Amino acid sequence: MRKAYQTNLSDTEWSCLESHLPAQAANGCPRLHSLREILDTIFYVLKSGYAWRLLPHDFPTAGRPSITTSASGAWTAPSR
């Protein structure tokens, strides 16, 4: 387990929020990251003002924006 950030949800806060979040769909793909970890990351970005691309290396990379700008400044999807 990684060291907690000041913006992480406490256990009490998480217990209040958890019941309001959607359950895993029976016919969907399994989640790669817990909803709590996703919310912790969102709160970190909101509080710190970090851009998604500048998140610390120990935050999950799935779900980060994949749209970039080309040399001309136009929005493009990266090649995969």
C-alpha positions in Angstrom: 0.0 0.0 0.0 1.3 3.4 -0.9 1.7 6.4 1.5 -1.6 8.3 1.8 -2.0 11.8 0.4 -3.7 14.6 2.4 -6.5 14.6 -0.1 -7.4 10.9 0.3 -10.8 10.1 1.6 -10.9 9.0 5.3 -12.7 5.8 6.1 -15.6 7.7 7.4 -15.9 9.9 4.3 -15.6 6.8 2.1 -18.4 4.9 4.0 -20.7 7.9 3.4 -20.0 8.0 -0.3 -19.7 4.3 -1.2 -23.4 3.6 -1.0 -24.1 6.3 -3.6 -21.7 5.0 -6.2 -22.7 2.5 -9.0 -22.1 -1.2 -8.4 -19.9 -3.2 -10.8 -22.0 -4.3 -13.8 -22.5 -8.1 -13.9 -21.9 -8.2 -17.7 -19.1 -5.5 -17.9 -15.4 -5.8 -17.7 -13.9 -6.0 -14.2 -12.7 -2.7 -12.8 -8.9 -2.2 -12.9 -9.0 0.3 -10.0 -11.3 0.7 -7.0 -13.8 3.6 -7.0 -12.1 4.9 -3.9 -8.7 5.1 -5.6 -10.3 6.9 -8.5 -12.0 9.4 -6.2 -8.8 9.9 -4.3 -7.0 10.7 -7.6 -9.7 13.2 -8.7 -9.6 15.0 -5.3 -5.8 15.1 -5.5 -6.0 16.8 -8.9 -8.7 19.2 -7.8 -6.9 20.3 -4.7 -3.4 20.5 -6.2 -4.2 21.9 -9.6 -2.1 19.2 -11.3 -2.7 18.4 -14.8 -3.6 14.7 -15.4 -0.4 14.2 -17.3 1.6 15.4 -14.3 0.2 12.9 -11.8 2.8 11.2 -9.6 3.9 7.8 -10.9 2.1 5.8 -8.2 -1.3 7.0 -9.4 -3.2 4.7 -11.8 -2.6 5.6 -15.5 -5.8 4.0 -16.9 -8.4 6.7 -17.7 -5.9 9.5 -18.2 -6.8 11.7 -21.2 -5.4 10.3 -24.4 -6.0 13.4 -26.6 -2.9 15.4 -27.5 -2.1 18.3 -29.7 -0.2 18.0 -32.9 2.6 20.4 -34.0 0.0 22.6 -35.7 -2.0 22.8 -32.4 -4.9 20.6 -33.7 -6.4 18.0 -31.3 -5.4 14.5 -32.4 -5.8 11.0 -30.9 -2.4 9.4 -30.3 -1.5 6.4 -32.5 -1.6 3.1 -30.7 
